[in-house]
Amino acid sequence: MPHSGGRKRLTPMRCHGAPLLRHDDESADLPVTEHATPIEHFITTQLESHHDRAAFSCGNAPLDNYLHDCAVSDATELSKITFVLVDLADQRTMHGYCSLSSTSIQFGAVPASVTKQLRISRHRAMSATLIGRLAVSNRLQGKRIGEELLFDALKRAYIAAQQVGSALAIAHAIDADAERFYKTFGFVALENIAHGLFLTTATVAPLLRLKVALDGCTAARQI
Ligand SMILES: CC(C)(COP(=O)(O)OP(=O)(O)OC[C@H]1O[C@@H](n2cnc3c(N)ncnc32)[C@H](O)[C@@H]1OP(=O)(O)O)[C@@H](O)C(=O)NCCC(=O)NCCS
């Protein structure tokens, strides 16, 4: 899988130099280019009717179908919120998406060392934010867009957890390959939940800070 841009390895998390994506309310007055697009010119924003859902394909039918058929109604019902990645120069064409929702998982799904650290009672379910789906357009896979979308989702999950508590960020990977993608960034497998992985929300803040710190270490990258 071809990748551009610099690489840095940090144990146990790996972060690669590129700024956190801007949310749509943080995107003011960035210049746009006609050719290759720097990552700084992409934003994430909540899915709306003007986004061209039908044209999006990541090559995985269930993920494409969810976006085409269900994402808007789920957002209307506030059951799952989908965020889409667009270029500031063309805010109709989607290059990636991610859906977030609240969930809970049983105590036994995470290692005892984690529940002890979080002081969770053995009888309580654990609050969590679910990264249910994450996908990058076929045309842009392998260019670290997935990494950027994941960090964007973690940033949103962390901000939301400060208002409505959420002990874990959970990813539901679509298959074993996707599971490996999440593990690249330090996610740990949940026990007895196929393709389920987690990070504690408390570890998200230092991870985001680390990513921001690395932004200054690499040259701007083109996609
Ligand atoms: C999986 C997906 C989101 C990754 O996005 P991407 O932009 O192609 O990946 P990135 O370039 O950001 O890769 C970041 C890291 O993840 C790894 N990675 C990417 N896709 C992977 C895969 N399918 N399996 C294992 N590792 C993968 C990369 O090798 C890279 O690791 P490195 O730091 O060791 O080089 C994207 O390929 C995709 O949309 N695939 C189809 C849908 C899917 O599988 N979604 C998964 C979540 S449900």
The ligand as an SDF file (V2000), in Angstrom:
LIG
                    3D

 48 50  0  0  0  0  0  0  0  0999 V2000
   -9.1440    0.6210    6.2580 C   0  0  0  0  0  0  0  0  0  0  0  0
   -9.1120    2.0530    5.7150 C   0  0  0  0  0  0  0  0  0  0  0  0
  -10.1120    2.9180    6.4960 C   0  0  0  0  0  0  0  0  0  0  0  0
   -7.6900    2.5910    5.9550 C   0  0  0  0  0  0  0  0  0  0  0  0
   -7.5990    3.8820    5.4330 O   0  0  0  0  0  0  0  0  0  0  0  0
   -6.3140    4.2710    4.5600 P   0  0  0  0  0  0  0  0  0  0  0  0
   -6.3710    5.7350    4.3240 O   0  0  0  0  0  0  0  0  0  0  0  0
   -6.2570    3.3920    3.3770 O   0  0  0  0  0  0  0  0  0  0  0  0
   -5.1350    3.8760    5.5590 O   0  0  0  0  0  0  0  0  0  0  0  0
   -3.9180    4.7650    6.0180 P   0  0  0  0  0  0  0  0  0  0  0  0
   -3.1390    5.1520    4.8170 O   0  0  0  0  0  0  0  0  0  0  0  0
   -4.3770    5.8690    6.9000 O   0  0  0  0  0  0  0  0  0  0  0  0
   -3.0680    3.6840    6.8590 O   0  0  0  0  0  0  0  0  0  0  0  0
   -2.6920    3.8710    8.1990 C   0  0  0  0  0  0  0  0  0  0  0  0
   -2.0740    2.5810    8.7280 C   0  0  0  0  0  0  0  0  0  0  0  0
   -3.0480    1.5380    8.7180 O   0  0  0  0  0  0  0  0  0  0  0  0
   -2.5830    0.4390    7.9280 C   0  0  0  0  0  0  0  0  0  0  0  0
   -3.7220   -0.0990    7.1660 N   0  0  0  0  0  0  0  0  0  0  0  0
   -4.4870    0.5530    6.3000 C   0  0  0  0  0  0  0  0  0  0  0  0
   -5.4270   -0.2610    5.7990 N   0  0  0  0  0  0  0  0  0  0  0  0
   -5.2040   -1.4660    6.3610 C   0  0  0  0  0  0  0  0  0  0  0  0
   -5.8320   -2.7210    6.2300 C   0  0  0  0  0  0  0  0  0  0  0  0
   -6.8840   -2.9030    5.4130 N   0  0  0  0  0  0  0  0  0  0  0  0
   -5.3500   -3.7430    6.9500 N   0  0  0  0  0  0  0  0  0  0  0  0
   -4.3070   -3.5800    7.7770 C   0  0  0  0  0  0  0  0  0  0  0  0
   -3.6640   -2.3970    7.9500 N   0  0  0  0  0  0  0  0  0  0  0  0
   -4.1100   -1.3650    7.2400 C   0  0  0  0  0  0  0  0  0  0  0  0
   -1.5610    1.0500    6.9910 C   0  0  0  0  0  0  0  0  0  0  0  0
   -0.6450    0.0900    6.5010 O   0  0  0  0  0  0  0  0  0  0  0  0
   -0.9100    2.0590    7.8740 C   0  0  0  0  0  0  0  0  0  0  0  0
   -0.0350    1.3880    8.7680 O   0  0  0  0  0  0  0  0  0  0  0  0
    1.5450    1.7290    8.9040 P   0  0  0  0  0  0  0  0  0  0  0  0
    1.5850    2.9470    9.7900 O   0  0  0  0  0  0  0  0  0  0  0  0
    2.1300    0.5400    9.5640 O   0  0  0  0  0  0  0  0  0  0  0  0
    2.0320    2.0170    7.5320 O   0  0  0  0  0  0  0  0  0  0  0  0
   -9.4190    2.1140    4.1970 C   0  0  0  0  0  0  0  0  0  0  0  0
   -8.4730    1.3600    3.4810 O   0  0  0  0  0  0  0  0  0  0  0  0
  -10.8170    1.6390    3.8400 C   0  0  0  0  0  0  0  0  0  0  0  0
  -11.7400    2.4410    3.8130 O   0  0  0  0  0  0  0  0  0  0  0  0
  -10.9920    0.3380    3.5700 N   0  0  0  0  0  0  0  0  0  0  0  0
  -12.2960   -0.2130    3.2410 C   0  0  0  0  0  0  0  0  0  0  0  0
  -13.2430   -0.1190    4.4280 C   0  0  0  0  0  0  0  0  0  0  0  0
  -12.6720   -0.6680    5.7240 C   0  0  0  0  0  0  0  0  0  0  0  0
  -12.0600   -1.7160    5.7720 O   0  0  0  0  0  0  0  0  0  0  0  0
  -12.8890    0.0890    6.8440 N   0  0  0  0  0  0  0  0  0  0  0  0
  -12.3280   -0.2930    8.1310 C   0  0  0  0  0  0  0  0  0  0  0  0
  -13.0580    0.2250    9.3040 C   0  0  0  0  0  0  0  0  0  0  0  0
  -14.6820   -0.4820    9.5190 S   0  0  0  0  0  0  0  0  0  0  0  0
  1  2  1  0
  2  3  1  0
  2  4  1  0
  2 36  1  0
  4  5  1  0
  5  6  1  0
  6  7  2  0
  6  8  1  0
  6  9  1  0
  9 10  1  0
 10 11  2  0
 10 12  1  0
 10 13  1  0
 13 14  1  0
 14 15  1  0
 15 16  1  0
 15 30  1  0
 16 17  1  0
 17 18  1  0
 17 28  1  0
 18 19  1  0
 18 27  1  0
 19 20  2  0
 20 21  1  0
 21 22  1  0
 21 27  2  0
 22 23  1  0
 22 24  2  0
 24 25  1  0
 25 26  2  0
 26 27  1  0
 28 29  1  0
 28 30  1  0
 30 31  1  0
 31 32  1  0
 32 33  2  0
 32 34  1  0
 32 35  1  0
 36 37  1  0
 36 38  1  0
 38 39  2  0
 38 40  1  0
 40 41  1  0
 41 42  1  0
 42 43  1  0
 43 44  2  0
 43 45  1  0
 45 46  1  0
 46 47  1  0
 47 48  1  0
M  END
$$$$
